[in-house]
Amino acid sequence: MKPELQKAVIGGVAGTVVMTLMAMYVAPMMTGMAMDIAAMLAGMMGMGWMMGMVGHIMMGVVIFPLIYVFIVYNRVPGSPLVRGLIWGVALWVMAVAVVMPMAGAGVLMANMGGMMAVIASLMAHLVYGGLLGQIAGGGSGE
């Protein structure tokens, strides 16, 4: 059984909210630096903060859950939680290797707190993926 799309979107909402709160409150405690996801995305797109936030929400609530349901879920093993965690790690790798350097954070987020920022980002992406996978559900015995 595949995860339900509606539940995946709800999982995306939950994951995006918690991830955003972690970026705002947990990451600064770990790195000593504020992490504003919307501002980073806005800077990459050459647009205002609000458009960065819209992009962040669209990716977390719509795009990533759709990719999870239609592409990722059937290609990774494990329970819905494990599949979601694997998806979270994949998103983290893309963020650290591609998105963050493009946003000016540097290689391994050197300009944003270095390894502590990398670890904070991994934690946030694991929480996002775990919530998405667990809430989206689906069977593990395909």
N, CA and C atoms as a LAMMPS dump frame, in Angstrom:
ITEM: TIMESTEP
0
ITEM: NUMBER OF ATOMS
426
ITEM: BOX BOUNDS ff ff ff
-5.0000000000000000e+02 5.0000000000000000e+02
-5.0000000000000000e+02 5.0000000000000000e+02
-5.0000000000000000e+02 5.0000000000000000e+02
ITEM: ATOMS id mol type element x y z
1 1 1 N 0.845 -1.18 0
2 1 2 C 0 0 0
3 1 3 C 0.891 1.244 0
4 2 1 N 0.554 2.195 -0.859
5 2 2 C 1.275 3.473 -0.935
6 2 3 C 0.742 4.428 0.129
7 3 1 N 1.544 5.415 0.471
8 3 2 C 1.03 6.444 1.396
9 3 3 C -0.058 7.259 0.697
10 4 1 N -0.962 7.782 1.492
11 4 2 C -2.03 8.616 0.946
12 4 3 C -1.499 10.021 0.698
13 5 1 N -1.819 10.568 -0.469
14 5 2 C -1.335 11.896 -0.847
15 5 3 C -1.779 12.964 0.156
16 6 1 N -3.036 12.9 0.57
17 6 2 C -3.544 13.896 1.525
18 6 3 C -2.77 13.831 2.837
19 7 1 N -2.498 12.614 3.312
20 7 2 C -1.725 12.464 4.551
21 7 3 C -0.284 12.924 4.343
22 8 1 N 0.258 12.717 3.145
23 8 2 C 1.623 13.176 2.869
24 8 3 C 1.7 14.701 2.927
25 9 1 N 0.69 15.369 2.413
26 9 2 C 0.663 16.836 2.484
27 9 3 C 0.564 17.29 3.937
28 10 1 N -0.263 16.602 4.717
29 10 2 C -0.368 16.933 6.142
30 10 3 C 0.983 16.686 6.823
31 11 1 N 1.646 15.591 6.471
32 11 2 C 2.984 15.322 6.996
33 11 3 C 3.97 16.395 6.581
34 12 1 N 3.831 16.868 5.345
35 12 2 C 4.683 17.953 4.865
36 12 3 C 4.458 19.237 5.642
37 13 1 N 3.202 19.52 5.969
38 13 2 C 2.891 20.708 6.775
39 13 3 C 3.538 20.573 8.152
40 14 1 N 3.324 19.421 8.799
41 14 2 C 3.888 19.209 10.132
42 14 3 C 5.416 19.295 10.096
43 15 1 N 6.02 18.623 9.126
44 15 2 C 7.477 18.633 9.015
45 15 3 C 8.028 20.016 8.739
46 16 1 N 7.359 20.764 7.878
47 16 2 C 7.823 22.11 7.529
48 16 3 C 7.722 23.049 8.73
49 17 1 N 6.632 22.953 9.474
50 17 2 C 6.468 23.803 10.659
51 17 3 C 7.554 23.492 11.683
52 18 1 N 7.752 22.211 11.983
53 18 2 C 8.741 21.843 13
54 18 3 C 10.153 22.184 12.52
55 19 1 N 10.441 21.908 11.248
56 19 2 C 11.77 22.216 10.708
57 19 3 C 12.046 23.724 10.775
58 20 1 N 11.06 24.521 10.432
59 20 2 C 11.214 25.974 10.468
60 20 3 C 11.456 26.453 11.897
61 21 1 N 10.705 25.904 12.84
62 21 2 C 10.909 26.27 14.24
63 21 3 C 12.293 25.848 14.726
64 22 1 N 12.753 24.682 14.288
65 22 2 C 14.104 24.248 14.658
66 22 3 C 15.154 25.204 14.098
67 23 1 N 14.957 25.645 12.855
68 23 2 C 15.904 26.588 12.247
69 23 3 C 15.916 27.906 13.011
70 24 1 N 14.744 28.311 13.5
71 24 2 C 14.641 29.591 14.199
72 24 3 C 15.164 29.528 15.627
73 25 1 N 14.955 28.39 16.315
74 25 2 C 15.242 28.341 17.743
75 25 3 C 16.351 27.364 18.142
76 26 1 N 16.431 26.196 17.514
77 26 2 C 17.434 25.201 17.902
78 26 3 C 18.783 25.504 17.25
79 27 1 N 18.769 25.764 15.939
80 27 2 C 20.026 26.022 15.228
81 27 3 C 20.818 27.172 15.846
82 28 1 N 20.189 28.301 16.197
83 28 2 C 20.968 29.379 16.813
84 28 3 C 21.611 28.979 18.144
85 29 1 N 20.957 28.092 18.891
86 29 2 C 21.559 27.635 20.146
87 29 3 C 22.788 26.768 19.869
88 30 1 N 22.752 26.02 18.771
89 30 2 C 23.879 25.144 18.436
90 30 3 C 25.022 25.894 17.76
91 31 1 N 24.675 26.876 16.934
92 31 2 C 25.69 27.527 16.102
93 31 3 C 26.025 28.945 16.537
94 32 1 N 25.146 29.547 17.316
95 32 2 C 25.338 30.938 17.688
96 32 3 C 24.933 31.895 16.574
97 33 1 N 24.325 31.347 15.514
98 33 2 C 23.914 32.169 14.373
99 33 3 C 22.451 31.902 14.047
100 34 1 N 21.727 32.951 13.692
101 34 2 C 20.344 32.792 13.267
102 34 3 C 20.312 32.125 11.9
103 35 1 N 19.318 31.284 11.695
104 35 2 C 19.168 30.611 10.403
105 35 3 C 17.79 30.969 9.858
106 36 1 N 17.738 31.815 8.86
107 36 2 C 16.493 32.259 8.257
108 36 3 C 16.37 31.617 6.879
109 37 1 N 15.623 30.508 6.824
110 37 2 C 15.477 29.754 5.578
111 37 3 C 14.879 30.624 4.482
112 38 1 N 13.856 31.396 4.819
113 38 2 C 13.195 32.242 3.827
114 38 3 C 14.161 33.269 3.249
115 39 1 N 14.978 33.873 4.103
116 39 2 C 15.938 34.871 3.627
117 39 3 C 16.983 34.241 2.708
118 40 1 N 17.437 33.022 3.05
119 40 2 C 18.419 32.351 2.188
120 40 3 C 17.834 32.063 0.813
121 41 1 N 16.606 31.51 0.795
122 41 2 C 15.971 31.203 -0.492
123 41 3 C 15.674 32.476 -1.274
124 42 1 N 15.235 33.518 -0.578
125 42 2 C 14.95 34.796 -1.232
126 42 3 C 16.205 35.346 -1.885
127 43 1 N 17.325 35.273 -1.186
128 43 2 C 18.588 35.753 -1.741
129 43 3 C 18.987 34.981 -2.981
130 44 1 N 18.777 33.662 -2.963
131 44 2 C 19.099 32.837 -4.133
132 44 3 C 18.24 33.207 -5.333
133 45 1 N 16.967 33.511 -5.056
134 45 2 C 16.022 33.799 -6.138
135 45 3 C 16.042 35.276 -6.54
136 46 1 N 16.741 36.101 -5.768
137 46 2 C 16.767 37.527 -6.047
138 46 3 C 15.42 38.182 -5.796
139 47 1 N 14.707 37.663 -4.788
140 47 2 C 13.368 38.177 -4.478
141 47 3 C 13.307 38.538 -2.998
142 48 1 N 12.155 39.019 -2.569
143 48 2 C 11.963 39.406 -1.182
144 48 3 C 11.772 38.22 -0.255
145 49 1 N 11.845 38.505 1.047
146 49 2 C 11.717 37.492 2.086
147 49 3 C 10.429 36.686 1.937
148 50 1 N 9.325 37.367 1.661
149 50 2 C 8.025 36.682 1.567
150 50 3 C 8.052 35.625 0.463
151 51 1 N 8.685 35.929 -0.663
152 51 2 C 8.765 34.934 -1.739
153 51 3 C 9.665 33.766 -1.32
154 52 1 N 10.682 34.039 -0.531
155 52 2 C 11.513 32.965 0.006
156 52 3 C 10.705 32.046 0.913
157 53 1 N 9.844 32.632 1.741
158 53 2 C 8.992 31.832 2.624
159 53 3 C 7.97 31.036 1.814
160 54 1 N 7.407 31.651 0.789
161 54 2 C 6.462 30.933 -0.071
162 54 3 C 7.166 29.742 -0.73
163 55 1 N 8.385 29.953 -1.203
164 55 2 C 9.148 28.861 -1.8
165 55 3 C 9.415 27.747 -0.807
166 56 1 N 9.815 28.109 0.407
167 56 2 C 10.084 27.134 1.466
168 56 3 C 8.83 26.312 1.769
169 57 1 N 7.696 26.977 1.907
170 57 2 C 6.442 26.292 2.214
171 57 3 C 6.01 25.406 1.045
172 58 1 N 6.099 25.914 -0.173
173 58 2 C 5.708 25.109 -1.344
174 58 3 C 6.55 23.844 -1.465
175 59 1 N 7.856 23.978 -1.233
176 59 2 C 8.715 22.788 -1.313
177 59 3 C 8.368 21.796 -0.206
178 60 1 N 8.223 22.277 1.022
179 60 2 C 7.985 21.393 2.15
180 60 3 C 6.603 20.785 2.203
181 61 1 N 5.6 21.523 1.715
182 61 2 C 4.218 21.073 1.831
183 61 3 C 3.713 20.384 0.567
184 62 1 N 4.208 20.782 -0.59
185 62 2 C 3.678 20.237 -1.846
186 62 3 C 4.724 19.421 -2.62
187 63 1 N 5.826 20.039 -2.984
188 63 2 C 6.78 19.406 -3.897
189 63 3 C 7.437 18.175 -3.28
190 64 1 N 8.036 18.303 -2.105
191 64 2 C 8.736 17.169 -1.501
192 64 3 C 7.789 16.03 -1.115
193 65 1 N 6.572 16.305 -0.581
194 65 2 C 5.643 15.195 -0.342
195 65 3 C 5.217 14.485 -1.635
196 66 1 N 5.019 15.244 -2.725
197 66 2 C 4.657 14.603 -3.998
198 66 3 C 5.784 13.696 -4.492
199 67 1 N 7.01 14.185 -4.42
200 67 2 C 8.154 13.368 -4.835
201 67 3 C 8.253 12.136 -3.942
202 68 1 N 8.03 12.31 -2.648
203 68 2 C 8.079 11.187 -1.715
204 68 3 C 7.048 10.12 -2.093
205 69 1 N 5.802 10.523 -2.31
206 69 2 C 4.724 9.571 -2.593
207 69 3 C 4.925 8.883 -3.939
208 70 1 N 5.235 9.655 -4.986
209 70 2 C 5.236 9.091 -6.334
210 70 3 C 6.578 8.53 -6.804
211 71 1 N 7.672 8.911 -6.159
212 71 2 C 8.987 8.443 -6.622
213 71 3 C 9.754 7.714 -5.528
214 72 1 N 9.888 8.322 -4.381
215 72 2 C 10.772 7.805 -3.338
216 72 3 C 10.202 6.57 -2.643
217 73 1 N 8.946 6.613 -2.251
218 73 2 C 8.371 5.585 -1.386
219 73 3 C 8.6 4.162 -1.904
220 74 1 N 8.366 3.936 -3.165
221 74 2 C 8.512 2.584 -3.724
222 74 3 C 9.956 2.186 -3.996
223 75 1 N 10.891 3.101 -3.837
224 75 2 C 12.292 2.814 -4.162
225 75 3 C 13.187 2.636 -2.935
226 76 1 N 12.643 2.863 -1.748
227 76 2 C 13.455 2.695 -0.538
228 76 3 C 12.785 1.677 0.381
229 77 1 N 13.589 0.942 1.134
230 77 2 C 13.044 -0.101 2.01
231 77 3 C 12.612 0.446 3.365
232 78 1 N 11.883 -0.376 4.09
233 78 2 C 11.59 -0.075 5.475
234 78 3 C 10.167 0.38 5.732
235 79 1 N 9.931 0.676 6.986
236 79 2 C 8.635 1.179 7.429
237 79 3 C 8.443 2.592 6.888
238 80 1 N 7.227 3.121 6.965
239 80 2 C 7.028 4.516 6.539
240 80 3 C 7.967 5.492 7.253
241 81 1 N 8.212 5.272 8.535
242 81 2 C 9.13 6.159 9.273
243 81 3 C 10.537 6.084 8.685
244 82 1 N 11.038 4.878 8.454
245 82 2 C 12.391 4.709 7.915
246 82 3 C 12.482 5.306 6.516
247 83 1 N 11.468 5.089 5.699
248 83 2 C 11.464 5.662 4.345
249 83 3 C 11.501 7.185 4.408
250 84 1 N 10.728 7.749 5.342
251 84 2 C 10.737 9.196 5.508
252 84 3 C 12.092 9.709 5.975
253 85 1 N 12.723 8.973 6.891
254 85 2 C 14.048 9.373 7.363
255 85 3 C 15.064 9.326 6.224
256 86 1 N 14.978 8.303 5.384
257 86 2 C 15.873 8.215 4.227
258 86 3 C 15.643 9.403 3.298
259 87 1 N 14.401 9.762 3.073
260 87 2 C 14.077 10.937 2.243
261 87 3 C 14.622 12.204 2.898
262 88 1 N 14.513 12.308 4.217
263 88 2 C 15.062 13.462 4.919
264 88 3 C 16.567 13.571 4.732
265 89 1 N 17.268 12.445 4.789
266 89 2 C 18.718 12.454 4.566
267 89 3 C 19.03 12.876 3.131
268 90 1 N 18.265 12.377 2.169
269 90 2 C 18.483 12.757 0.765
270 90 3 C 18.291 14.266 0.585
271 91 1 N 17.246 14.816 1.199
272 91 2 C 17.008 16.263 1.113
273 91 3 C 18.143 17.038 1.782
274 92 1 N 18.639 16.533 2.899
275 92 2 C 19.749 17.169 3.595
276 92 3 C 21.01 17.189 2.735
277 93 1 N 21.304 16.071 2.084
278 93 2 C 22.486 16.008 1.211
279 93 3 C 22.363 17.05 0.109
280 94 1 N 21.171 17.147 -0.505
281 94 2 C 20.969 18.153 -1.552
282 94 3 C 21.125 19.561 -0.99
283 95 1 N 20.614 19.786 0.214
284 95 2 C 20.702 21.117 0.828
285 95 3 C 22.151 21.495 1.111
286 96 1 N 22.884 20.581 1.722
287 96 2 C 24.264 20.891 2.117
288 96 3 C 25.202 20.954 0.915
289 97 1 N 24.971 20.085 -0.066
290 97 2 C 25.888 20.013 -1.214
291 97 3 C 25.574 21.031 -2.303
292 98 1 N 24.297 21.418 -2.437
293 98 2 C 23.918 22.283 -3.561
294 98 3 C 23.297 23.597 -3.097
295 99 1 N 22.211 23.509 -2.331
296 99 2 C 21.427 24.699 -1.999
297 99 3 C 22.203 25.668 -1.1
298 100 1 N 22.781 25.167 -0.033
299 100 2 C 23.479 26.056 0.907
300 100 3 C 24.674 26.757 0.271
301 101 1 N 25.519 26.058 -0.479
302 101 2 C 26.598 26.799 -1.146
303 101 3 C 26.071 27.87 -2.109
304 102 1 N 24.964 27.563 -2.82
305 102 2 C 24.371 28.556 -3.728
306 102 3 C 23.82 29.752 -2.961
307 103 1 N 23.389 29.515 -1.723
308 103 2 C 22.805 30.581 -0.912
309 103 3 C 23.864 31.393 -0.169
310 104 1 N 25.134 31.029 -0.361
311 104 2 C 26.204 31.784 0.276
312 104 3 C 26.664 31.225 1.605
313 105 1 N 26.145 30.043 1.983
314 105 2 C 26.532 29.453 3.261
315 105 3 C 27.9 28.783 3.193
316 106 1 N 28.413 28.589 1.998
317 106 2 C 29.726 27.981 1.841
318 106 3 C 29.679 26.463 1.841
319 107 1 N 30.827 25.866 1.561
320 107 2 C 30.95 24.415 1.574
321 107 3 C 30.802 23.936 3.011
322 108 1 N 29.969 22.934 3.21
323 108 2 C 29.646 22.426 4.549
324 108 3 C 29.252 23.552 5.503
325 109 1 N 28.562 24.539 4.953
326 109 2 C 27.986 25.644 5.71
327 109 3 C 29.025 26.404 6.527
328 110 1 N 30.228 26.527 5.984
329 110 2 C 31.348 27.184 6.674
330 110 3 C 31.026 28.616 7.075
331 111 1 N 30.191 29.304 6.294
332 111 2 C 29.852 30.7 6.588
333 111 3 C 28.657 30.834 7.528
334 112 1 N 28.117 29.704 7.983
335 112 2 C 26.928 29.732 8.843
336 112 3 C 27.095 28.915 10.114
337 113 1 N 28.297 28.679 10.537
338 113 2 C 28.485 27.917 11.764
339 113 3 C 29.183 26.587 11.563
340 114 1 N 29.557 26.269 10.337
341 114 2 C 30.337 25.069 10.066
342 114 3 C 29.637 23.779 10.439
343 115 1 N 30.377 22.875 11.057
344 115 2 C 29.859 21.538 11.334
345 115 3 C 28.665 21.549 12.278
346 116 1 N 28.597 22.474 13.195
347 116 2 C 27.416 22.549 14.068
348 116 3 C 26.175 22.897 13.253
349 117 1 N 26.321 23.751 12.248
350 117 2 C 25.2 24.075 11.374
351 117 3 C 24.825 22.883 10.511
352 118 1 N 25.817 22.127 10.06
353 118 2 C 25.559 20.918 9.272
354 118 3 C 24.766 19.917 10.105
355 119 1 N 25.155 19.74 11.361
356 119 2 C 24.464 18.807 12.253
357 119 3 C 23.044 19.297 12.55
358 120 1 N 22.897 20.594 12.791
359 120 2 C 21.563 21.156 13.031
360 120 3 C 20.679 20.96 11.812
361 121 1 N 21.242 21.157 10.626
362 121 2 C 20.497 20.956 9.386
363 121 3 C 20.099 19.494 9.224
364 122 1 N 21.011 18.574 9.534
365 122 2 C 20.693 17.146 9.454
366 122 3 C 19.55 16.808 10.41
367 123 1 N 19.625 17.303 11.635
368 123 2 C 18.559 17.037 12.606
369 123 3 C 17.213 17.539 12.087
370 124 1 N 17.197 18.747 11.542
371 124 2 C 15.954 19.316 11.044
372 124 3 C 15.405 18.516 9.86
373 125 1 N 16.281 18.083 8.953
374 125 2 C 15.826 17.3 7.804
375 125 3 C 15.352 15.904 8.219
376 126 1 N 15.969 15.322 9.25
377 126 2 C 15.502 14.032 9.769
378 126 3 C 14.121 14.173 10.401
379 127 1 N 13.908 15.248 11.138
380 127 2 C 12.594 15.484 11.736
381 127 3 C 11.559 15.677 10.632
382 128 1 N 11.896 16.481 9.62
383 128 2 C 10.978 16.69 8.498
384 128 3 C 10.619 15.349 7.843
385 129 1 N 11.639 14.594 7.453
386 129 2 C 11.393 13.327 6.769
387 129 3 C 10.661 12.324 7.636
388 130 1 N 11.025 12.264 8.913
389 130 2 C 10.354 11.333 9.821
390 130 3 C 8.886 11.659 9.976
391 131 1 N 8.56 12.929 10.171
392 131 2 C 7.169 13.327 10.276
393 131 3 C 6.414 13.059 8.978
394 132 1 N 7.013 13.408 7.856
395 132 2 C 6.377 13.165 6.562
396 132 3 C 6.09 11.672 6.392
397 133 1 N 7.096 10.842 6.6
398 133 2 C 6.933 9.409 6.402
399 133 3 C 5.916 8.797 7.354
400 134 1 N 5.998 9.135 8.633
401 134 2 C 5.105 8.543 9.625
402 134 3 C 3.664 8.979 9.414
403 135 1 N 3.46 10.259 9.133
404 135 2 C 2.094 10.755 8.93
405 135 3 C 1.529 10.27 7.602
406 136 1 N 2.339 10.232 6.558
407 136 2 C 1.861 9.759 5.247
408 136 3 C 1.467 8.296 5.311
409 137 1 N 2.183 7.504 6.094
410 137 2 C 1.839 6.097 6.272
411 137 3 C 2.125 5.26 5.05
412 138 1 N 1.328 4.238 4.89
413 138 2 C 1.558 3.261 3.826
414 138 3 C 2.083 1.988 4.439
415 139 1 N 1.985 0.91 3.72
416 139 2 C 2.468 -0.373 4.231
417 139 3 C 3.948 -0.521 4.004
418 140 1 N 4.573 -1.431 4.748
419 140 2 C 6.02 -1.642 4.578
420 140 3 C 6.312 -2.955 3.878
421 141 1 N 5.314 -3.681 3.455
422 141 2 C 5.576 -4.987 2.875
423 141 3 C 5.266 -5.085 1.401
424 142 1 N 5.618 -4.088 0.614
425 142 2 C 5.362 -4.163 -0.828
426 142 3 C 6.226 -5.22 -1.454
